[in-house]
Amino acid sequence: MTSATAAARGAKLAALGGAPAVPRDERRVEWPIVTEEDRQAVLAVLDSGKLVSNAEGETAVPELERRWANRVGVSHCVGVANGTVALQLPLAALRIGPGDEVIVPALSFIASGLAPLHQLATPVFADVDPHTFTIDPGEVEARVTDRTAAVLPVHLHGLAAAMEPILRIAHRRGLAVVEDAAQAHGATYRGSPVGGLGDAAAFSLQVTKNLPTCGEGGLVTTNDAALAEQMTMMRQFGEVIETGRERDYVSHLLGWNAKLNPVQAAFATSQLERFDDYENRRQANIHSFLDRLAELPGLQVPMSRPGSKHVWHILRFRFDPQAAGLEGIRRAAFRKVLRRLLRAEGVPMSQYQLTPLPRQEVFQRLATPPEGPWPNTEAVIEDSLTLQLRHLNPDARAFLERCADGFAKVWDNLDVVAQMARAA
């Protein structure tokens, strides 16, 4: 019996009037952590008067671009307004458009599917692996047609997709590969950082990410100089903007107003100073947390990939009532009851992503409806819950220990869980 299970023995569930495992005064765990250094970095930009990335003289944007390119191990980084446009610009620079298909996973944030759609290309949805939640290379192979132009593997929740077989398929078929690394800052695949494995990669700096800014922002990485030049022009109306060169307002190609603000760049650069320290502490906290939860029957904890580093942006757990010894209970009912009981204990579990991407209304309205099936994605959504944001704080160890106590307490009352699930 674990110490957590022993502590939970005989304790009344909070939903039934007992004391919660996570006291209310211990639930406030902030992310991001904003320090005086972050404030000074932002104030320095405000005091400089260089408040847009095309201001005269160098702004805070190029410094962040250089540092992130160096960290990822690529030649070029282009700062943009957000993670969604960071996905769209590489597709645009690769001239992907009407008539083209882009293979994306059926389980991801909506932006993964919208990026091809913004280019008037067709997103083709592939199923995911049920254990890693990343796109299944076999599904990629099966969904390639003569219209396929690119594959957009998502490093979901902080775990790199199976890039070697995906790249092998892409190279054999002549397809571009754009990594969606929005949730995967610092993740590696077989020792190599994500962001430099395909033709280009998109990172989000949105305030909830492992590397946050004070709002929205994005970074695109690539080793292709021509591609980087195209995207740099596209982020500002298709113009050529160079430090020390007077702006001529000539648009050479179709572009957007998708620049990264220097305030956001300065904040993210300041956060980058502490990134490694935060990441190392976070890894220790989360491994300790997952080790405890892995002992509970019927609970599948998120897993890493051998030889790769998971950065745990989101923790997704799957629940199997039969493996927990509860025969005749539907997975969806089990998940629903667990969510209620865990939240009552102060464990902030949520049902992130309520439907596979292809079942989102925006894609259903396409002239050619998406074709399934996506059984693994459907199953993952049916029986999983996620923990988000709070665990990113490097000082969250005590909070996570309390959360583990909450899980153990609920598992010690599986007879009650079964009664509630059957009633549901």
Beta strands, then each sheet from edge to edge (+ up, - down):
strand 1: 76-80
strand 2: 101-105
strand 3: 122-126
strand 4: 148-151
strand 5: 176-180
strand 6: 188-189
strand 7: 192-193
strand 8: 200-204
strand 9: 218-222
strand 10: 299-300
strand 11: 314-319
strand 12: 384-388
sheet 1: 1+ 9- 8+ 5+ 4+ 2+ 3+
sheet 2: 6+ 7-
sheet 3: 10+ 11- 12+
end
